[in-house]
C-alpha cells in the first residue's frame, strides 16, 4: 500500500471517529461537553492537516517526476552530442590512418620501381 493511500485511509478513519464522537451524547462518553468539543476540533484539525499533507505530497511527487523528465531529456541530448562527436573523431582517425597507409603503399611501390 502506498504512503498516500495509507494517509488517506487514516484520514477517513479519523473523520469517522470524529463523526461518531459528535453523535454520541456527552454522558455516554463520560466527559464534559467542553472536552468533547476539544476532541472534535482536534480530530477535524488532524484530518485537515492529513489532507494538506497528502496534497503537498502529490505536488512534490509531480514536481519530482517533471524534474526527472527534464534531466533525462538533457542527458539524452548530451548523449547524442557525445555520440556524434565520437563518430566524427572516429571518421577523422580512420581517414588519417587510410591516408597514412596509402602514403606508405605508394612510397614502397615507388622505391620498388626504382630498383
MDTraj code that builds the backbone (N, CA, C; nanometers):
import mdtraj as md
import numpy as np

residues = "UNK UNK UNK UNK UNK UNK UNK UNK UNK UNK UNK UNK UNK UNK UNK UNK UNK UNK UNK UNK UNK UNK UNK UNK UNK UNK UNK UNK UNK UNK UNK UNK UNK UNK UNK UNK UNK UNK UNK UNK UNK UNK UNK UNK UNK UNK UNK UNK UNK UNK UNK UNK UNK UNK UNK UNK UNK UNK UNK UNK UNK UNK UNK UNK UNK UNK UNK UNK UNK UNK UNK UNK UNK UNK UNK UNK UNK UNK UNK UNK UNK UNK UNK UNK UNK UNK UNK UNK UNK UNK UNK UNK UNK UNK UNK UNK UNK UNK UNK UNK UNK UNK UNK UNK UNK UNK UNK UNK UNK UNK UNK UNK UNK UNK UNK".split()
xyz = np.array([
    [0.0857, -0.1176, 0.0000],
    [0.0000, 0.0000, 0.0000],
    [0.0900, 0.1234, 0.0000],
    [0.0598, 0.2181, -0.0841],
    [0.1398, 0.3401, -0.0939],
    [0.1156, 0.4288, 0.0282],
    [0.2114, 0.5150, 0.0534],
    [0.2024, 0.6046, 0.1678],
    [0.0817, 0.6969, 0.1561],
    [0.0558, 0.7491, 0.0378],
    [-0.0577, 0.8403, 0.0213],
    [-0.1898, 0.7681, 0.0464],
    [-0.1991, 0.6411, 0.0063],
    [-0.3207, 0.5648, 0.0316],
    [-0.3380, 0.5401, 0.1806],
    [-0.2277, 0.5111, 0.2498],
    [-0.2324, 0.4872, 0.3927],
    [-0.2767, 0.6127, 0.4673],
    [-0.2223, 0.7264, 0.4295],
    [-0.2588, 0.8524, 0.4943],
    [-0.4047, 0.8844, 0.4677],
    [-0.4506, 0.8602, 0.3459],
    [-0.5904, 0.8855, 0.3121],
    [-0.6808, 0.7957, 0.3947],
    [-0.6444, 0.6706, 0.4108],
    [-0.7230, 0.5765, 0.4896],
    [-0.7286, 0.6208, 0.6347],
    [-0.6146, 0.6661, 0.6884],
    [-0.6116, 0.7136, 0.8268],
    [-0.6976, 0.8385, 0.8426],
    [-0.6947, 0.9263, 0.7450],
    [-0.7753, 1.0481, 0.7494],
    [-0.9234, 1.0143, 0.7520],
    [-0.9636, 0.9216, 0.6672],
    [-1.1042, 0.8799, 0.6650],
    [-1.1433, 0.8187, 0.7983],
    [-1.0543, 0.7402, 0.8568],
    [-1.0816, 0.6801, 0.9877],
    [-1.0993, 0.7853, 1.0946],
    [-1.0142, 0.8882, 1.0911],
    [-1.0277, 0.9970, 1.1888],
    [-1.1596, 1.0716, 1.1703],
    [-1.2001, 1.0894, 1.0472],
    [-1.3270, 1.1579, 1.0219],
    [-1.4440, 1.0766, 1.0751],
    [-1.4382, 0.9448, 1.0583],
    [-1.5449, 0.8582, 1.1087],
    [-1.5491, 0.8629, 1.2601],
    [-1.4330, 0.8567, 1.3241],
    [-1.4270, 0.8640, 1.4699],
    [-1.4820, 0.9979, 1.5168],
    [-1.4455, 1.1036, 1.4447],
    [-1.4943, 1.2368, 1.4810],
    [-1.6453, 1.2481, 1.4675],
    [-1.7006, 1.1906, 1.3634],
    [-1.8463, 1.1990, 1.3450],
    [-1.9180, 1.1142, 1.4486],
    [-1.8606, 1.0003, 1.4881],
    [-1.9210, 0.9174, 1.5927],
    [-1.9169, 0.9888, 1.7269],
    [-1.8099, 1.0592, 1.7542],
    [-1.7987, 1.1330, 1.8798],
    [-1.8997, 1.2459, 1.8841],
    [-1.9260, 1.3065, 1.7703],
    [-2.0217, 1.4163, 1.7661],
    [-2.1642, 1.3666, 1.7848],
    [-2.1932, 1.2452, 1.7427],
    [-2.3291, 1.1915, 1.7518],
    [-2.3600, 1.1359, 1.8899],
    [-2.2614, 1.0945, 1.9663],
    [-2.2833, 1.0348, 2.0973],
    [-2.3153, 1.1429, 2.1989],
    [-2.4064, 1.1148, 2.2900],
    [-2.4345, 1.2142, 2.3955],
    [-2.3161, 1.2231, 2.4909],
    [-2.2922, 1.3406, 2.5495],
    [-2.1774, 1.3589, 2.6385],
    [-2.1778, 1.2624, 2.7562],
    [-2.2942, 1.2276, 2.8088],
    [-2.2989, 1.1389, 2.9242],
    [-2.2524, 0.9983, 2.8877],
    [-2.2751, 0.9567, 2.7624],
    [-2.2332, 0.8236, 2.7187],
    [-2.0814, 0.8167, 2.7054],
    [-2.0203, 0.9303, 2.6806],
    [-1.8754, 0.9320, 2.6646],
    [-1.8051, 0.9503, 2.7985],
    [-1.8785, 0.9921, 2.8974],
    [-1.8187, 1.0098, 3.0293],
    [-1.7382, 1.1373, 3.0411],
    [-1.7560, 1.2323, 2.9515],
    [-1.6785, 1.3554, 2.9582],
    [-1.7698, 1.4768, 2.9522],
    [-1.7160, 1.5901, 2.9838],
    [-1.7895, 1.7155, 2.9792],
    [-1.8041, 1.7598, 2.8343],
    [-1.9064, 1.8387, 2.8035],
    [-1.9252, 1.8861, 2.6656],
    [-1.8045, 1.9628, 2.6120],
    [-1.7339, 2.0371, 2.6959],
    [-1.6182, 2.1140, 2.6510],
    [-1.5067, 2.0203, 2.6044],
    [-1.4890, 1.9111, 2.6731],
    [-1.3856, 1.8147, 2.6355],
    [-1.4203, 1.7501, 2.5021],
    [-1.5485, 1.7192, 2.4849],
    [-1.5939, 1.6575, 2.3605],
    [-1.5699, 1.7531, 2.2442],
    [-1.5990, 1.8806, 2.2639],
    [-1.5761, 1.9797, 2.1581],
    [-1.4273, 1.9896, 2.1249],
    [-1.3440, 1.9867, 2.2252],
    [-1.1996, 1.9928, 2.2011],
    [-1.1520, 1.8715, 2.1217],
    [-1.2014, 1.7554, 2.1570],
    [-1.1628, 1.6339, 2.0859],
    [-1.2101, 1.6413, 1.9411],
    [-1.3337, 1.6873, 1.9215],
    [-1.3863, 1.7005, 1.7848],
    [-1.3009, 1.7958, 1.7028],
    [-1.2676, 1.9096, 1.7626],
    [-1.1852, 2.0077, 1.6914],
    [-1.0461, 1.9525, 1.6620],
    [-0.9912, 1.8783, 1.7561],
    [-0.8589, 1.8194, 1.7344],
    [-0.8638, 1.7182, 1.6210],
    [-0.9719, 1.6406, 1.6162],
    [-0.9862, 1.5415, 1.5090],
    [-1.0022, 1.6119, 1.3746],
    [-1.0833, 1.7166, 1.3704],
    [-1.1003, 1.7935, 1.2463],
    [-0.9674, 1.8542, 1.2024],
    [-0.8951, 1.9093, 1.2992],
    [-0.7656, 1.9702, 1.2685],
    [-0.6694, 1.8655, 1.2132],
    [-0.6682, 1.7490, 1.2748],
    [-0.5813, 1.6410, 1.2276],
    [-0.6195, 1.5954, 1.0880],
    [-0.7486, 1.5877, 1.0614],
    [-0.7943, 1.5456, 0.9287],
    [-0.7540, 1.6480, 0.8228],
    [-0.7692, 1.7762, 0.8567],
    [-0.7287, 1.8814, 0.7626],
    [-0.5783, 1.8775, 0.7387],
    [-0.5018, 1.8566, 0.8446],
    [-0.3563, 1.8501, 0.8308],
    [-0.3156, 1.7312, 0.7452],
    [-0.3825, 1.6175, 0.7639],
    [-0.3504, 1.4993, 0.6839],
    [-0.3838, 1.5233, 0.5367],
    [-0.4988, 1.5858, 0.5123],
    [-0.5380, 1.6160, 0.3744],
    [-0.4387, 1.7127, 0.3107],
    [-0.3962, 1.8116, 0.3866],
    [-0.2977, 1.9074, 0.3363],
    [-0.1647, 1.8369, 0.3081],
    [-0.1264, 1.7461, 0.3963],
    [-0.0032, 1.6706, 0.3753],
    [-0.0087, 1.5860, 0.2498],
    [-0.1226, 1.5245, 0.2263],
    [-0.1397, 1.4440, 0.1047],
    [-0.1280, 1.5330, -0.0179],
    [-0.1927, 1.6479, -0.0120],
    [-0.1882, 1.7427, -0.1245],
    [-0.0445, 1.7850, -0.1538],
    [0.0291, 1.8188, -0.0493],
    [0.1689, 1.8600, -0.0676],
    [0.2525, 1.7446, -0.1225],
    [0.2261, 1.6247, -0.0736],
    [0.2997, 1.5091, -0.1220],
    [0.2766, 1.4825, -0.2697],
    [0.1519, 1.4974, -0.3122],
    [0.1192, 1.4769, -0.4543],
    [0.1887, 1.5819, -0.5396],
    [0.1862, 1.7064, -0.4934],
    [0.2535, 1.8132, -0.5680],
    [0.4036, 1.7882, -0.5753],
    [0.4627, 1.7446, -0.4653],
    [0.6065, 1.7176, -0.4638],
    [0.6407, 1.6020, -0.5572],
    [0.5565, 1.4996, -0.5582],
    [0.5815, 1.3864, -0.6473],
    [0.5731, 1.4301, -0.7932],
    [0.4730, 1.5124, -0.8262],
    [0.4584, 1.5611, -0.9637],
    [0.5798, 1.6454, -1.0031],
    [0.6252, 1.7277, -0.9122],
    [0.7429, 1.8106, -0.9387],
    [0.8658, 1.7232, -0.9596],
    [0.8803, 1.6186, -0.8792],
    [0.9933, 1.5282, -0.8943],
    [0.9917, 1.4562, -1.0275],
    [0.8734, 1.4138, -1.0703],
    [0.8622, 1.3464, -1.1999],
    [0.8992, 1.4425, -1.3120],
    [0.8522, 1.5659, -1.3010],
    [0.8819, 1.6667, -1.4036],
    [1.0317, 1.6944, -1.4110],
    [1.0950, 1.7070, -1.2950],
    [1.2395, 1.7324, -1.2927],
    [1.3170, 1.6138, -1.3492],
    [1.2707, 1.4944, -1.3189],
    [1.3379, 1.3748, -1.3711],
    [1.3261, 1.3681, -1.5230],
    [1.2095, 1.4057, -1.5750],
    [1.1902, 1.4044, -1.7206],
    [1.2825, 1.5060, -1.7880],
    [1.2948, 1.6232, -1.7270],
    [1.3845, 1.7252, -1.7830],
    [1.5294, 1.6766, -1.7802],
    [1.5686, 1.6145, -1.6694],
    [1.7055, 1.5651, -1.6580],
    [1.7317, 1.4546, -1.7596],
    [1.6341, 1.3683, -1.7791],
    [1.6505, 1.2608, -1.8772],
    [1.6630, 1.3168, -2.0180],
    [1.5820, 1.4177, -2.0496],
    [1.5891, 1.4797, -2.1820],
    [1.7254, 1.5465, -2.2020],
    [1.7726, 1.6140, -2.0990],
    [1.9032, 1.6791, -2.1074],
    [2.0136, 1.5750, -2.1228],
    [2.0024, 1.4664, -2.0473],
    [2.1023, 1.3594, -2.0576],
    [2.1018, 1.2954, -2.1948],
    [1.9827, 1.2754, -2.2518],
    [1.9732, 1.2169, -2.3856],
    [2.0366, 1.3105, -2.4885],
    [2.0109, 1.4390, -2.4733],
    [2.0679, 1.5379, -2.5661],
    [2.2207, 1.5367, -2.5581],
    [2.2723, 1.5325, -2.4369],
    [2.4178, 1.5282, -2.4199],
    [2.4752, 1.3980, -2.4758],
    [2.4019, 1.2897, -2.4581],
    [2.4472, 1.1613, -2.5112],
    [2.4540, 1.1611, -2.6625],
    [2.3538, 1.2220, -2.7250],
    [2.3526, 1.2308, -2.8724],
    [2.4703, 1.3144, -2.9206],
    [2.4948, 1.4257, -2.8545],
    [2.6083, 1.5107, -2.8930],
    [2.7404, 1.4366, -2.8768],
    [2.7534, 1.3624, -2.7665],
    [2.8776, 1.2879, -2.7430],
    [2.8945, 1.1784, -2.8478],
    [2.7855, 1.1115, -2.8820],
    [2.7941, 1.0065, -2.9841],
    [2.8330, 1.0657, -3.1189],
    [2.7741, 1.1796, -3.1540],
    [2.8069, 1.2445, -3.2812],
    [2.9540, 1.2857, -3.2832],
    [3.0007, 1.3386, -3.1720],
    [3.1415, 1.3782, -3.1628],
    [3.2316, 1.2557, -3.1768],
    [3.1939, 1.1455, -3.1148],
    [3.2722, 1.0224, -3.1255],
    [3.2765, 0.9689, -3.2672],
    [3.1632, 0.9764, -3.3352],
    [3.1593, 0.9311, -3.4745],
    [3.2506, 1.0177, -3.5602],
    [3.2463, 1.1490, -3.5400],
    [3.3320, 1.2394, -3.6166],
    [3.4796, 1.2116, -3.5895],
    [3.5137, 1.1921, -3.4635],
    [3.6535, 1.1637, -3.4299],
    [3.6977, 1.0307, -3.4896],
    [3.6068, 0.9326, -3.4840],
    [3.6399, 0.8028, -3.5428],
    [3.6594, 0.8114, -3.6926],
    [3.5725, 0.8877, -3.7578],
    [3.5844, 0.9051, -3.9028],
    [3.7151, 0.9762, -3.9386],
    [3.7486, 1.0768, -3.8605],
    [3.8730, 1.1523, -3.8851],
    [3.9949, 1.0619, -3.8646],
    [3.9909, 0.9802, -3.7594],
    [4.1027, 0.8899, -3.7329],
    [4.1143, 0.7845, -3.8427],
    [4.0020, 0.7334, -3.8889],
    [4.0038, 0.6339, -3.9967],
    [4.0588, 0.6949, -4.1241],
    [4.0158, 0.8164, -4.1540],
    [4.0654, 0.8847, -4.2738],
    [4.2163, 0.9080, -4.2630],
    [4.2607, 0.9474, -4.1458],
    [4.4041, 0.9704, -4.1246],
    [4.4837, 0.8411, -4.1403],
    [4.4313, 0.7316, -4.0852],
    [4.5001, 0.6034, -4.0962],
    [4.5026, 0.5556, -4.2407],
    [4.3918, 0.5749, -4.3122],
    [4.3864, 0.5353, -4.4534],
    [4.4852, 0.6177, -4.5352],
    [4.4936, 0.7461, -4.5082],
    [4.5865, 0.8342, -4.5795],
    [4.7306, 0.7929, -4.5514],
    [4.7585, 0.7628, -4.4253],
    [4.8937, 0.7202, -4.3865],
    [4.9291, 0.5877, -4.4537],
    [4.8341, 0.4944, -4.4576],
    [4.8592, 0.3653, -4.5217],
    [4.8789, 0.3833, -4.6715],
    [4.8013, 0.4735, -4.7324],
    [4.8145, 0.4981, -4.8759],
    [4.9513, 0.5575, -4.9082],
    [5.0012, 0.6467, -4.8235],
    [5.1332, 0.7069, -4.8453],
    [5.2428, 0.6019, -4.8339],
    [5.2252, 0.5101, -4.7350],
    [5.3254, 0.4046, -4.7186],
    [5.3248, 0.3108, -4.8383],
    [5.2058, 0.2768, -4.8873],
    [5.1954, 0.1863, -5.0008],
    [5.2518, 0.2518, -5.1260],
    [5.2177, 0.3771, -5.1480],
    [5.2681, 0.4460, -5.2670],
    [5.4184, 0.4723, -5.2560],
    [5.4656, 0.4943, -5.1352],
    [5.6086, 0.5152, -5.1148],
    [5.6884, 0.3873, -5.1358],
    [5.6354, 0.2741, -5.0938],
    [5.7067, 0.1478, -5.1090],
    [5.7038, 0.1016, -5.2541],
    [5.5974, 0.1294, -5.3276],
    [5.5931, 0.0897, -5.4678],
    [5.6840, 0.1789, -5.5525],
    [5.7034, 0.3031, -5.5118],
    [5.7928, 0.3922, -5.5846],
    [5.9378, 0.3497, -5.5630],
    [5.9711, 0.3076, -5.4407],
    [6.1091, 0.2637, -5.4148],
    [6.1341, 0.1283, -5.4798],
    [6.0299, 0.0442, -5.4935],
    [6.0453, -0.0841, -5.5600],
    [6.0615, -0.0686, -5.7100],
    [6.0063, 0.0325, -5.7697],
    [6.0145, 0.0559, -5.9134],
    [6.1488, 0.1145, -5.9523],
    [6.2155, 0.1824, -5.8601],
    [6.3437, 0.2415, -5.8918],
    [6.4568, 0.1402, -5.8902],
    [6.4364, 0.0249, -5.8369],
    [6.5412, -0.0780, -5.8332],
    [6.5621, -0.1347, -5.9630],
])
top = md.Topology()
chain = top.add_chain()
for i, resn in enumerate(residues, 1):
    res = top.add_residue(resn, chain, resSeq=i)
    for name in ("N", "CA", "C"):
        top.add_atom(name, md.element.get_by_symbol(name[0]), res)
traj = md.Trajectory(xyz[None], top)
